[in-house]
Amino acid sequence: MRIITFDEVRQVLDFHEVAQRMRAALIAHSRGECDTPMPMHLDIAERSAEVHMKASYRRGGRYFALKIAATFPPSGNGMMLLSSAENGEPVAFLADGGHLTDVRTAAVAAITARELGRRDRVIGIVGAGIQARLSAALHADLLGPHAIVIWGRSPGRTEACARDIRKLAPRVEVTTTLSVADLAAECRLIVTCTASRAPLLSDHDIAPGTHISAIGADSPGKQELEAATLRRSGLLLVDSRSQCEKLGELQHAPDL
């Protein structure tokens, strides 16, 4: 079995290639070509940590994958195991530290906005962690905005996030704001990427025509949007309806 390190993973990743592969994966999943069971979760209360375990197999493929993605505040970790679909033998262990999960999530949000024809000059990012950084970088790379506005709960962490994004996307103007309402007033494309358990964006602050990629809610109780926002949306897109109803934003709007 080959062991691939975090540094090796980062050296070969290309954002455009990741985006194309994720696009193909989403299409295959929507066509029912993949066997993807519901995620399994572990809560490690004494560390305020959570661990997600996910697996998938595309029918007819040579391999299946198992992923462990963990959050141990203030950082995350993770790994992936690629195994043969012919005999179950392990083929590769990717000690990626959760990086592939983070890049995958950012890529899906960016390609969804691109496929919907968004050409926004200004993009808003709600959050100031690693997912905020990668979401900004992928959107900058695939959509080419002129500016990115960042909001986070901690002004210090938000400023640090903005500095990192300026390095990742040097051609984009990056600013911060102290008010998520001000961010919503300025931006018509917003990415929310937090671990919040209460809505961050008020429905009355969201202007018509706004596209929101809410990617933070991934377990019971997490929430970034008000249910009213989901109910008045003209279009709701999810990678897995059943998963979103149990673990994502739709758990707070069961009537949809």
C-alpha positions in Angstrom: 0.0 0.0 0.0 1.3 3.4 -0.9 1.4 6.1 1.7 0.9 9.7 0.3 1.9 12.5 2.6 0.2 15.9 3.1 3.1 17.7 1.3 2.8 15.3 -1.7 -0.9 15.9 -1.9 -0.5 19.7 -1.9 2.2 19.6 -4.5 0.1 17.8 -7.1 -3.3 19.5 -6.6 -4.5 21.8 -9.3 -7.7 23.8 -8.6 -9.0 23.6 -12.1 -8.5 19.8 -12.3 -10.2 19.4 -8.9 -13.1 21.4 -10.1 -13.6 19.3 -13.2 -13.4 16.1 -11.3 -15.9 17.3 -8.7 -18.2 18.4 -11.4 -18.1 14.9 -12.9 -18.6 13.3 -9.5 -21.7 15.4 -8.7 -23.2 14.5 -12.1 -22.5 10.8 -11.5 -24.0 11.0 -8.1 -27.1 12.8 -9.4 -27.6 10.0 -12.0 -27.6 7.4 -9.3 -24.3 5.9 -10.4 -22.7 6.0 -6.9 -23.2 4.0 -3.7 -22.8 6.6 -1.0 -24.2 5.7 2.4 -25.1 8.3 5.0 -22.1 9.6 7.0 -21.2 8.3 10.4 -20.3 10.7 13.2 -18.4 10.5 16.4 -18.6 13.2 19.1 -15.5 13.5 21.4 -17.1 15.7 24.0 -14.0 16.1 26.2 -12.2 17.7 23.3 -15.2 19.5 21.8 -14.3 17.5 18.7 -16.3 15.8 16.0 -15.3 13.1 13.5 -17.1 12.4 10.2 -16.6 9.1 8.3 -17.8 8.9 4.7 -17.4 6.4 1.9 -18.4 6.1 -1.7 -18.1 3.8 -4.7 -19.0 4.6 -8.3 -20.4 1.5 -10.0 -18.0 0.0 -12.5 -15.0 1.7 -10.9 -11.8 0.1 -9.9 -11.7 1.5 -6.4 -13.8 2.7 -3.5 -12.9 5.3 -1.0 -13.3 5.8 2.8 -12.7 9.3 4.3 -12.2 10.4 7.9 -12.6 14.2 8.5 -12.1 15.4 12.0 -12.3 18.8 13.7 -10.4 19.2 17.0 -10.7 23.0 17.7 -8.9 25.1 16.7 -7.7 22.9 13.9 -8.8 19.9 11.8 -7.4 16.7 10.6 -8.2 13.8 8.3 -7.2 11.0 6.0 -8.4 8.9 3.1 -8.1 5.2 2.2 -8.4 4.0 -1.4 -9.1 0.3 -1.8 -9.5 -2.1 -4.7 -13.1 -2.7 -5.7 -12.0 -6.1 -7.0 -10.7 -7.7 -3.8 -10.9 -5.0 -1.1 -7.1 -4.7 -0.8 -5.9 -1.3 0.4 -4.2 0.6 -2.5 -3.3 4.0 -1.0 -3.4 5.8 2.3 -3.6 9.6 1.9 -2.4 11.4 5.0 -3.8 14.7 3.8 -4.7 16.2 7.1 -8.2 16.9 5.9 -6.9 19.1 3.1 -8.7 17.2 0.3 -12.0 17.6 2.1 -11.5 21.3 2.4 -10.5 21.7 -1.2 -13.3 19.5 -2.4 -15.9 21.5 -0.5 -14.6 24.9 -1.8 -14.5 23.5 -5.3 -18.1 22.3 -5.3 -19.3 25.7 -4.2 -17.3 27.5 -6.8 -18.2 25.3 -9.7 -21.9 25.4 -8.8 -21.8 29.2 -8.9 -20.0 29.0 -12.2 -22.4 26.5 -13.8 -25.3 28.8 -12.8 -23.7 31.6 -14.7 -22.7 33.8 -11.8 -20.3 36.6 -12.8 -20.3 38.6 -9.6 -17.7 41.3 -9.2 -17.9 41.1 -5.4 -18.0 37.8 -3.3 -18.8 37.7 0.4 -17.3 35.0 2.7 -18.9 34.4 6.1 -16.2 32.7 8.2 -12.5 33.1 8.9 -11.1 29.6 9.0 -9.3 27.3 6.5 -12.6 26.8 4.6 -13.0 30.6 4.2 -9.5 30.8 2.8 -9.9 28.0 0.3 -13.4 29.1 -0.7 -12.1 32.6 -1.5 -9.1 31.1 -3.5 -11.3 28.7 -5.5 -13.9 31.3 -6.3 -11.2 33.8 -7.3 -9.6 31.2 -9.5 -12.8 29.9 -11.2 -15.0 33.0 -11.3 -12.6 35.9 -11.4 -14.2 38.4 -9.1 -12.7 41.9 -8.5 -13.2 41.9 -4.8 -13.9 39.6 -1.8 -15.4 40.8 1.5 -14.7 38.7 4.7 -16.8 38.6 7.9 -15.9 36.6 11.0 -16.8 36.6 14.7 -13.3 37.5 15.8 -11.9 40.7 14.2 -8.3 39.5 14.7 -8.9 36.1 13.0 -10.8 37.8 10.3 -7.9 40.2 9.5 -5.5 37.2 9.5 -7.8 35.4 7.1 -7.8 38.4 4.8 -4.0 38.6 4.8 -3.8 35.0 3.8 -6.4 35.4 1.1 -4.5 38.3 -0.4 -1.5 35.9 -0.9 -3.7 33.1 -2.3 -5.6 35.5 -4.7 -3.2 38.5 -5.3 -5.3 40.0 -8.1 -8.4 40.4 -6.0 -9.1 43.2 -3.6 -9.8 41.7 -0.1 -11.5 43.7 2.6 -13.2 42.9 6.0 -16.4 44.0 7.5 -17.6 44.1 11.1 -21.2 43.5 10.1 -22.6 40.4 8.3 -25.6 42.6 7.4 -23.3 45.0 5.6 -21.7 42.1 3.8 -25.1 40.9 2.6 -25.9 44.4 1.4 -22.8 44.6 -0.7 -22.6 41.0 -2.1 -25.0 39.0 -4.3 -22.8 35.9 -4.1 -22.1 34.7 -0.5 -20.4 31.6 0.9 -21.0 30.7 4.5 -18.4 28.4 5.9 -18.7 28.2 9.7 -19.6 25.7 12.4 -22.4 27.9 13.6 -25.4 26.4 15.4 -27.6 29.5 14.9 -28.4 31.5 11.8 -25.7 34.1 10.8 -27.5 35.7 7.9 -30.9 37.3 8.7 -33.5 36.7 5.9 -34.5 40.3 5.7 -30.8 41.3 5.0 -30.6 39.1 1.9 -31.4 40.9 -1.3 -33.3 39.3 -4.2 -31.0 37.6 -6.7 -28.5 36.5 -4.0 -26.8 33.2 -4.5 -25.7 31.6 -1.2 -23.5 28.5 -0.9 -24.1 27.4 2.7 -21.4 24.8 3.3 -20.9 24.8 7.1 -23.8 22.7 8.3 -22.7 19.1 8.2 -24.1 17.5 11.4 -27.2 17.7 13.5 -27.8 21.1 15.1 -25.6 23.1 12.8 -27.2 26.1 11.0 -26.1 29.2 9.1 -29.3 30.3 7.4 -32.8 31.1 8.6 -35.4 28.6 7.5 -37.3 31.5 6.0 -34.5 32.0 3.5 -34.7 28.5 2.3 -38.5 28.7 2.0 -38.4 31.8 -0.3 -35.5 30.6 -2.4 -36.1 30.3 -6.1 -33.8 27.4 -6.4 -32.4 24.9 -3.9 -29.4 22.8 -4.9 -28.0 20.0 -2.7 -25.4 17.3 -3.4 -27.5 14.8 -1.4 -31.1 15.5 -0.4 -31.3 12.8 2.3 -28.0 14.0 3.8 -29.0 17.6 3.8 -32.4 16.8 5.4 -30.6 15.0 8.2 -27.3 16.9 8.6 -27.5 20.1 6.6 -29.7 23.3 6.3 -32.8 21.4 5.4 -33.0 19.8 8.9 -34.3 23.2 10.0 -37.0 23.4 7.2 -38.5 19.9 7.1 -41.6 21.1 5.3 -39.6 21.7 2.1 
